[in-house]
Amino acid sequence: MSAAARSRPADRLAGSTGVTGPQVDAIDRSAAALLDLLGRDGESSLPRLCKRLGLSRSELARLLLVLADPDDRDGAGAAADGLGLVEQRDTGGRTLVALTARGRALLGTGR
């Protein structure tokens, strides 16, 4: 396993976005935990992510907005583009979240 694959996801996130310092600290725990979880599990439902990450539905929604693929945010109306690391898909009443190809590359996982 390469050194990049062993480093913390938040460190790789900071390096890929240019965000540093307190801003990374604010998203560090939740974003790193979400990316790690999706890197291990492949995909997960919104309720399961909330439970496993200890986040409310609105906290998860805001985090996903930042990490999402800009083309995947139907009508979200966000001013800034997402990072393109995660994507959501509806499977008939259930929304699943998974890493995008860019997210998998960032984490160094083939999943």
Z-matrix of the N, CA and C atoms (Angstrom, degrees):
N
C 1 1.458
C 2 1.526 1 108.81
N 3 1.321 2 116.19 1 134.88
C 4 1.460 3 120.76 2 -177.76
C 5 1.523 4 111.13 3 -73.24
N 6 1.331 5 115.26 4 162.67
C 7 1.472 6 120.14 5 178.03
C 8 1.527 7 110.38 6 -61.76
N 9 1.344 8 117.47 7 -37.37
C 10 1.470 9 120.33 8 179.16
C 11 1.524 10 111.11 9 -64.01
N 12 1.325 11 116.20 10 -37.74
C 13 1.464 12 119.20 11 -179.91
C 14 1.520 13 111.61 12 -70.80
N 15 1.333 14 116.81 13 -25.84
C 16 1.462 15 119.98 14 179.71
C 17 1.519 16 112.56 15 -86.10
N 18 1.332 17 119.06 16 -17.90
C 19 1.462 18 120.45 17 -178.27
C 20 1.517 19 110.68 18 -71.20
N 21 1.311 20 116.44 19 162.26
C 22 1.462 21 121.61 20 -178.75
C 23 1.514 22 110.64 21 -65.37
N 24 1.345 23 118.03 22 140.48
C 25 1.461 24 120.09 23 177.86
C 26 1.519 25 112.68 24 -56.69
N 27 1.314 26 117.81 25 -36.27
C 28 1.463 27 119.66 26 -179.63
C 29 1.520 28 110.93 27 -64.83
N 30 1.337 29 117.68 28 -34.48
C 31 1.456 30 120.17 29 176.70
C 32 1.519 31 110.18 30 -65.15
N 33 1.328 32 116.76 31 -42.12
C 34 1.457 33 120.24 32 178.16
C 35 1.521 34 110.25 33 -67.78
N 36 1.337 35 117.42 34 -38.09
C 37 1.460 36 121.62 35 177.41
C 38 1.523 37 110.04 36 -61.80
N 39 1.320 38 116.90 37 -45.24
C 40 1.462 39 120.64 38 179.43
C 41 1.516 40 110.66 39 -62.47
N 42 1.322 41 116.86 40 -42.75
C 43 1.449 42 120.61 41 179.77
C 44 1.513 43 113.05 42 -64.90
N 45 1.318 44 116.85 43 -34.23
C 46 1.462 45 119.78 44 -176.88
C 47 1.520 46 112.60 45 -81.16
N 48 1.326 47 117.50 46 -20.93
C 49 1.462 48 120.24 47 -176.15
C 50 1.515 49 113.67 48 -109.24
N 51 1.324 50 118.13 49 -15.91
C 52 1.447 51 121.36 50 -176.91
C 53 1.518 52 113.37 51 81.36
N 54 1.329 53 117.30 52 2.35
C 55 1.461 54 122.10 53 178.95
C 56 1.527 55 108.01 54 -82.90
N 57 1.338 56 116.22 55 132.00
C 58 1.463 57 119.56 56 -178.95
C 59 1.524 58 110.62 57 -137.73
N 60 1.317 59 115.83 58 177.51
C 61 1.462 60 122.66 59 173.81
C 62 1.507 61 114.20 60 64.77
N 63 1.347 62 116.29 61 -139.92
C 64 1.463 63 121.16 62 -175.17
C 65 1.522 64 113.71 63 -59.54
N 66 1.334 65 116.77 64 -29.57
C 67 1.463 66 119.02 65 179.41
C 68 1.517 67 110.89 66 -64.15
N 69 1.317 68 116.87 67 -41.41
C 70 1.462 69 120.12 68 177.55
C 71 1.515 70 109.26 69 -67.60
N 72 1.325 71 117.35 70 -40.60
C 73 1.460 72 119.81 71 179.35
C 74 1.525 73 111.51 72 -58.63
N 75 1.329 74 116.45 73 -36.49
C 76 1.467 75 120.57 74 -177.82
C 77 1.525 76 111.74 75 -68.03
N 78 1.329 77 117.50 76 -38.45
C 79 1.463 78 119.93 77 -179.78
C 80 1.517 79 112.68 78 -98.83
N 81 1.301 80 116.13 79 -10.25
C 82 1.450 81 122.76 80 -173.80
C 83 1.527 82 112.83 81 -50.20
N 84 1.309 83 116.74 82 -59.69
C 85 1.469 84 119.58 83 -172.97
C 86 1.513 85 112.78 84 -63.80
N 87 1.299 86 117.66 85 -50.08
C 88 1.461 87 120.58 86 -176.98
C 89 1.521 88 112.16 87 -69.53
N 90 1.319 89 117.13 88 -46.87
C 91 1.465 90 120.23 89 -178.76
C 92 1.520 91 111.02 90 -65.55
N 93 1.318 92 116.71 91 -44.42
C 94 1.465 93 119.97 92 179.59
C 95 1.518 94 111.05 93 -62.66
N 96 1.324 95 116.25 94 -42.84
C 97 1.466 96 119.71 95 179.45
C 98 1.527 97 110.81 96 -64.57
N 99 1.335 98 117.42 97 -42.22
C 100 1.458 99 120.98 98 178.91
C 101 1.526 100 110.64 99 -63.69
N 102 1.322 101 117.20 100 -47.89
C 103 1.460 102 120.42 101 -179.52
C 104 1.525 103 111.31 102 -63.29
N 105 1.326 104 117.11 103 -41.83
C 106 1.470 105 120.50 104 177.48
C 107 1.525 106 110.76 105 -61.62
N 108 1.324 107 116.43 106 -45.52
C 109 1.461 108 121.38 107 -178.76
C 110 1.535 109 110.70 108 -60.85
N 111 1.319 110 116.70 109 -47.28
C 112 1.458 111 119.90 110 179.36
C 113 1.522 112 111.62 111 -67.94
N 114 1.328 113 116.90 112 -32.41
C 115 1.459 114 120.47 113 176.44
C 116 1.521 115 112.17 114 -65.01
N 117 1.325 116 116.34 115 -34.08
C 118 1.474 117 120.76 116 178.87
C 119 1.519 118 112.08 117 -82.18
N 120 1.345 119 116.51 118 -45.96
C 121 1.472 120 121.07 119 -171.66
C 122 1.520 121 113.88 120 -89.73
N 123 1.302 122 118.18 121 -18.59
C 124 1.453 123 121.09 122 -177.71
C 125 1.515 124 112.68 123 88.90
N 126 1.328 125 117.98 124 -55.74
C 127 1.456 126 122.31 125 175.84
C 128 1.514 127 108.10 126 -155.77
N 129 1.323 128 115.01 127 160.75
C 130 1.462 129 119.65 128 -178.44
C 131 1.520 130 109.35 129 -155.57
N 132 1.331 131 116.31 130 154.00
C 133 1.463 132 121.17 131 177.97
C 134 1.528 133 110.16 132 -79.47
N 135 1.331 134 116.26 133 160.37
C 136 1.467 135 120.88 134 179.33
C 137 1.531 136 112.37 135 -60.17
N 138 1.342 137 119.91 136 -47.98
C 139 1.474 138 118.63 137 179.46
C 140 1.535 139 112.91 138 -61.19
N 141 1.321 140 115.92 139 -37.98
C 142 1.472 141 118.95 140 179.47
C 143 1.533 142 110.57 141 -66.26
N 144 1.332 143 117.05 142 -41.23
C 145 1.466 144 120.14 143 177.84
C 146 1.522 145 110.87 144 -62.08
N 147 1.327 146 116.66 145 -44.37
C 148 1.470 147 120.18 146 178.58
C 149 1.523 148 110.42 147 -57.10
N 150 1.313 149 116.02 148 -47.49
C 151 1.459 150 120.66 149 -177.54
C 152 1.527 151 111.83 150 -65.73
N 153 1.317 152 116.82 151 -47.56
C 154 1.467 153 120.15 152 -176.58
C 155 1.521 154 112.93 153 -70.19
N 156 1.339 155 117.21 154 -29.61
C 157 1.464 156 120.97 155 -179.10
C 158 1.522 157 112.92 156 -93.82
N 159 1.334 158 117.07 157 -11.27
C 160 1.464 159 120.36 158 -178.47
C 161 1.518 160 112.48 159 69.70
N 162 1.338 161 116.57 160 33.66
C 163 1.462 162 121.93 161 -178.84
C 164 1.519 163 110.04 162 -111.92
N 165 1.328 164 116.00 163 151.01
C 166 1.460 165 119.86 164 171.21
C 167 1.525 166 108.16 165 -74.64
N 168 1.309 167 116.77 166 166.32
C 169 1.465 168 120.59 167 179.28
C 170 1.530 169 110.50 168 -61.43
N 171 1.337 170 117.32 169 -39.43
C 172 1.467 171 119.24 170 -179.19
C 173 1.535 172 111.43 171 -70.66
N 174 1.337 173 117.85 172 -35.83
C 175 1.470 174 119.95 173 176.34
C 176 1.529 175 110.36 174 -63.90
N 177 1.325 176 116.05 175 -43.10
C 178 1.461 177 119.84 176 177.99
C 179 1.524 178 110.61 177 -63.90
N 180 1.315 179 117.53 178 -41.66
C 181 1.466 180 120.92 179 179.53
C 182 1.527 181 111.20 180 -60.11
N 183 1.323 182 117.07 181 -42.84
C 184 1.474 183 120.33 182 178.75
C 185 1.526 184 111.02 183 -66.02
N 186 1.316 185 117.04 184 -40.30
C 187 1.457 186 120.88 185 178.91
C 188 1.527 187 110.38 186 -65.00
N 189 1.322 188 116.52 187 -43.45
C 190 1.461 189 120.07 188 178.99
C 191 1.522 190 111.65 189 -64.84
N 192 1.309 191 117.31 190 -33.91
C 193 1.462 192 121.08 191 177.87
C 194 1.526 193 110.76 192 -61.07
N 195 1.316 194 116.56 193 -40.61
C 196 1.463 195 121.29 194 179.42
C 197 1.523 196 111.03 195 -71.21
N 198 1.323 197 116.56 196 -39.90
C 199 1.462 198 120.69 197 -174.98
C 200 1.523 199 113.94 198 -88.28
N 201 1.329 200 117.41 199 -10.71
C 202 1.461 201 121.38 200 -171.45
C 203 1.513 202 113.86 201 -73.97
N 204 1.314 203 113.12 202 160.04
C 205 1.449 204 121.97 203 171.24
C 206 1.529 205 106.75 204 -69.51
N 207 1.326 206 119.17 205 127.36
C 208 1.468 207 120.95 206 -178.11
C 209 1.525 208 113.17 207 -55.28
N 210 1.314 209 118.55 208 -30.96
C 211 1.465 210 122.10 209 179.96
C 212 1.518 211 112.20 210 -78.69
N 213 1.331 212 117.05 211 -7.47
C 214 1.466 213 122.41 212 -173.37
C 215 1.528 214 111.99 213 -102.12
N 216 1.347 215 118.08 214 10.33
C 217 1.463 216 120.11 215 -172.36
C 218 1.518 217 111.81 216 -112.29
N 219 1.287 218 117.63 217 51.26
C 220 1.459 219 124.22 218 -176.75
C 221 1.522 220 113.18 219 -32.64
N 222 1.330 221 116.21 220 104.94
C 223 1.452 222 121.74 221 173.33
C 224 1.510 223 115.43 222 69.29
N 225 1.329 224 118.24 223 17.23
C 226 1.461 225 120.01 224 -178.03
C 227 1.519 226 111.40 225 -66.15
N 228 1.327 227 117.40 226 -30.30
C 229 1.454 228 121.06 227 175.59
C 230 1.511 229 114.57 228 69.59
N 231 1.314 230 117.71 229 23.56
C 232 1.464 231 120.24 230 -179.74
C 233 1.521 232 109.71 231 -72.46
N 234 1.314 233 115.66 232 144.92
C 235 1.460 234 120.27 233 -179.20
C 236 1.523 235 111.19 234 -73.54
N 237 1.301 236 117.81 235 -35.77
C 238 1.464 237 121.80 236 -176.69
C 239 1.522 238 109.89 237 -103.05
N 240 1.311 239 116.39 238 150.52
C 241 1.455 240 120.47 239 175.65
C 242 1.518 241 109.64 240 -73.30
N 243 1.328 242 115.27 241 148.00
C 244 1.457 243 120.60 242 174.13
C 245 1.514 244 109.43 243 -74.37
N 246 1.314 245 115.68 244 171.27
C 247 1.454 246 121.33 245 -177.88
C 248 1.525 247 113.22 246 -81.58
N 249 1.311 248 117.23 247 -12.26
C 250 1.461 249 120.07 248 177.93
C 251 1.508 250 114.13 249 74.07
N 252 1.330 251 117.54 250 27.29
C 253 1.464 252 120.90 251 -177.07
C 254 1.520 253 113.61 252 -96.06
N 255 1.323 254 117.57 253 -24.07
C 256 1.466 255 121.07 254 -179.96
C 257 1.529 256 109.39 255 -132.28
N 258 1.330 257 114.75 256 157.87
C 259 1.455 258 120.96 257 177.02
C 260 1.520 259 108.62 258 -137.33
N 261 1.317 260 115.17 259 153.07
C 262 1.455 261 121.68 260 177.89
C 263 1.518 262 108.36 261 -117.33
N 264 1.343 263 115.26 262 144.77
C 265 1.457 264 118.78 263 174.43
C 266 1.521 265 108.67 264 -141.75
N 267 1.313 266 113.93 265 141.59
C 268 1.454 267 120.91 266 -179.78
C 269 1.523 268 108.69 267 -90.96
N 270 1.315 269 115.68 268 130.34
C 271 1.459 270 120.33 269 -179.87
C 272 1.523 271 110.12 270 -115.28
N 273 1.315 272 116.61 271 43.47
C 274 1.455 273 120.97 272 179.16
C 275 1.513 274 112.63 273 75.68
N 276 1.319 275 116.20 274 65.90
C 277 1.458 276 121.19 275 178.43
C 278 1.509 277 114.31 276 97.53
N 279 1.293 278 117.27 277 -6.80
C 280 1.467 279 121.56 278 -179.55
C 281 1.523 280 108.01 279 -132.90
N 282 1.314 281 116.35 280 127.86
C 283 1.463 282 120.88 281 178.79
C 284 1.520 283 109.54 282 -99.51
N 285 1.323 284 115.50 283 126.45
C 286 1.459 285 121.34 284 177.67
C 287 1.520 286 109.58 285 -108.83
N 288 1.323 287 115.95 286 144.25
C 289 1.456 288 123.04 287 178.71
C 290 1.525 289 107.56 288 -115.83
N 291 1.324 290 115.93 289 135.46
C 292 1.462 291 121.35 290 -179.96
C 293 1.527 292 108.79 291 -143.74
N 294 1.312 293 116.26 292 163.20
C 295 1.462 294 121.42 293 174.47
C 296 1.523 295 109.38 294 -73.19
N 297 1.309 296 116.42 295 144.81
C 298 1.462 297 121.63 296 170.96
C 299 1.524 298 107.43 297 -82.12
N 300 1.315 299 116.31 298 175.42
C 301 1.464 300 120.35 299 175.73
C 302 1.530 301 109.84 300 -58.69
N 303 1.322 302 115.94 301 -38.96
C 304 1.473 303 120.35 302 178.63
C 305 1.534 304 110.66 303 -64.87
N 306 1.328 305 117.20 304 -41.01
C 307 1.462 306 121.26 305 177.68
C 308 1.515 307 111.84 306 -64.62
N 309 1.340 308 116.64 307 -42.01
C 310 1.469 309 120.33 308 177.86
C 311 1.520 310 110.76 309 -64.27
N 312 1.335 311 116.93 310 -40.21
C 313 1.458 312 120.39 311 178.08
C 314 1.519 313 111.41 312 -64.31
N 315 1.331 314 116.85 313 -40.26
C 316 1.466 315 121.13 314 179.17
C 317 1.516 316 110.80 315 -62.31
N 318 1.331 317 116.33 316 -40.60
C 319 1.461 318 120.70 317 -178.23
C 320 1.528 319 111.82 318 -84.48
N 321 1.303 320 117.38 319 -13.08
C 322 1.461 321 120.04 320 -179.01
C 323 1.520 322 112.28 321 73.02
N 324 1.336 323 116.13 322 30.77
C 325 1.456 324 120.22 323 178.63
C 326 1.518 325 109.06 324 -114.00
N 327 1.314 326 117.01 325 143.08
C 328 1.450 327 120.92 326 -179.69
C 329 1.501 328 113.20 327 -87.09
N 330 1.318 329 117.24 328 -5.25
C 331 1.461 330 122.23 329 -175.00
C 332 1.488 331 112.06 330 -68.44
